[in-house]
Amino acid sequence: MVKIIVTGYPSLQNATEALNKGADGYVTKPVDIPKLLATVREHLQKQEEAGRYSERKFVEFIETRAREIDRSAERRSTRRAR
């Protein structure tokens, strides 16, 4: 989930605290709607890219593990055949 803080009390301390608590973005009032929308789009795109990366890494892990299991089964089969 993307979290963007909108505040009427802009300060370096508030911005730092928001980001330390997990905010992805920080927008001050009065809100510039085009800027807010651009910030939302940017963070949603980052979230989507992170999801695709995680999916790829998961698929790679499963494929690697499946190959390891296949090799292990082949070795056991070869030992039994002797």
N, C-alpha and C positions, 0 to 999 in steps of 0.2 A: 504494500500500500504506500502510495506517495503522500507525504505530509508536507504541506506548505503553510507556513505561519503568516497570517496577515495581522499586522499590529498598528496601533495608533501611537505607540510609544517607542519609536525607533531609537536604539542606542547600540553601541558596540556590545555592551554587556548583555542586553536582551537577545541580540543576534547570536552571540556566542552561546548563551544558555540554550536557546532554541535548537541550535545545531547540535550541541552536546546531548540534548534530550531526544535526538533522532529526527529533527525536522530536515526535510530535503531542500526546502527553499524558504526564503524570507522576503516578504513583500510589505512595504509600508503604506499606510493610508495617507492621503487619499489614494485609493487604488487606481493605478493606470491599467485599465482593462486589457488593452493589447499586450502590455508587459506581463500581466498576470497570466493571460492565455498562453503567451510564449513560454513562460516558466512552467506551466502545467504540461504543455506539449513536450518540452525538453525533458522533464523528469519522467513522463510516461514513456517516452522513447528509450530513455536509459533503463527503465524498469523492463521494458520489452526485450531489449538487448541482453540484459542480465538473465532473463528467463531463457532466452534461446541459448546462451552460453551454458547455463546450468543443464539444459536438456542435452546439449551436445556432450558435455562431460559425463552425464549419466549414461548415455548410449555408449560412449567409449568405454566406460567402466564395465558395463554389462557385456559388451563384445569381448573385451580382454579377459574377463572372468570366464566366459563361455569357452574361449580358446584354451585357457588353462585347464578347465575341467575336461575338455576333449583330450588334451595331451596326457593328462593324468590317467584317464580311462584307457587310452592307447597303451601307456606304459604298463598298466596292470594287466591288460589283455596280453601283451607281449610276454610278460613274466609268467603268466599262467600257461601259455603255449609251450614254454620250454620244458 
